[in-house]
Amino acid sequence: MAILTKEEAKKILDKVLSYAKADETSVSLSGNRTGNIRYARNTVSTSGETDNLALAVTSVFGKKVGSATINEFDDQSLEKTVRRAEEIARLAPENPEYVPMLGPQKYIETASYAESTAKMDPAFRAQAAFDSIDPCSKKNLTAAGYMEDTTGFTAIANSKGLFGYNPYTSVDFSVTTRTADGTGSGYASRDYNDVSKLSTKETTQIAMQKALASTKARALEPGKYTVILEPTAAGDLIGLMMNSLDARNAEEGRSFLSRKGGGTRLGEKFFDERITIYSDPANVEIPGSPFVGGGGGRFGGGGGVDGRPQEKTLWVENGIIKNMSYSRYWAQSKGVKATPPPSGFIMQGGSQSLAELIKSTQKGILVTRFWYIRAVDPQTLLYTGLTRDGTFYVENGQIKYPVKNFRFNESPVIMLNNVEALGKPVRTGGVLIPPMKIRDFTFSSLSDAV
């Protein structure tokens, strides 16, 4: 029962709304079937599949709000949940920032559902794990990996006539490989809506190559280096920046977009003119939900299931901040459009491959990924973290040797002002982002971890 059709979901939502006595009532119904397989030391350790179906009711009297959830769907249980939400609402203090619910909305259709992923079963997962473990065993490497697939839906409705339904699928795979002596480590990951695009064998080959190449790492002095960031590394830092585009934080002085003396820096040039970033739930490579909180996207989104449509939005154009996200309350108080946060983002790049970026580098550091990223200063977006699973010294366009890992201290704002080259965008972590060549990237100390 975890995956309901549009018609089945609407029938339940309509029934719940028929029990409502509050001034306003909203209902969300979500279900998913999630499967996984995990392995370590070249042996599968766990595998499983879960089904979940849940309904949430929010009742409003004036500006007093109450919510209740349930996972039973007989008529008596549904009505009891509505009564409970209404009881909580009557007892709740008024919410001074409450905004009345939306009426009917028009939602675009997205390609966030793939039948191939919905058909995944334990045998498929076992074969995917074998395709990763077997080549590692033959090369005397140790593999640890995890794959998770989800097929789900979200349906929303309210007493003002709003209704939305979104089915989605996703599959995420990551693998770490280590050499027998533990001194070499490699990592690779892939995520898709359509599992037919995933080859665990090809992904594992990348991690294997990095592990074999990263033994006997040499120490380099910390300092400022030109770096080639693979998309996995670049996506981590840019994603943190994209999650910091909230207008209220900026206007209240808590953001890198805050203007001294008050206001925001919307419309100012922040980055290299080659930087353009937008979101588009209809993008076929990273399809998202047509409404806020509707599933189908791994990145950001936020804001709960409030029914706002997700639309194509330009966030940065030629280095200029073009938009910020607004809650419905903050948008209403400022008299502007309530632009929701991105449910994913696309960063434009060039046509060069990662190999071509390396070939064009005289001296630099190739970074596979970052790890343990933590905020240092939210007002400058300064972060610290570690490189991991394959860090290499590049000279005269060639990878010369592996180097010990570094701790970095860097801001994506500064980073995007030090761009030397951008490669062709690829999907990683639910976003499309290019590999990047960045000058003067700050490595502050060494780390002995592989």
Beta strands, then each sheet from edge to edge (+ up, - down):
strand 1: 24-40
strand 2: 43-61
strand 3: 64-70
strand 4: 141-158
strand 5: 163-179
strand 6: 185-192
strand 7: 223-229
strand 8: 277-279
strand 9: 313-317
strand 10: 320-321
strand 11: 346-347
strand 12: 363-377
strand 13: 382-395
strand 14: 398-402
strand 15: 405-410
strand 16: 419-422
strand 17: 426-428
strand 18: 431-433
strand 19: 436-447
sheet 1: 3+ 2- 1+ 4- 5+ 6-
sheet 2: 14+ 13- 12+ 7+ 19- 15+
sheet 3: 14+ 13- 12+ 7+ 19- 16+
sheet 4: 10+ 9- 8+ 11-
sheet 5: 17+ 18-
end
